[in-house]
Amino acid sequence: MYVCSCFGVTEAQVKQHAEDGACTPRQIASACKAGTDCGSCVRRIQAILGRGACPRRELADQGRPVLAADLSGLDEAA
């Protein structure tokens, strides 16, 4: 089912972005543009995010980045 008609974003895609760490509608928008055009899907996105626990909610609550890739080991490669 489509959540965002403007950009063709499905509920499954929103859930995948949430599993990847997007905990807010703004973070979903950054990941896939959903909610950035007409805005009619923002409430639907909020409902989807509200159904499941965000795996990185603790980081978000602490103001730490939640979408950053794991950069451990980069110093060794440099």
Buried (B, 14 or more C-beta within 10 A) or exposed (E): EBBBEBBEBBBEBBBEBBEEBBBBBEBBBBBBBBBBEEEEBBEBBEEBBEEEEBEBEEBBEEEEEBBEEEEEEEEEEE
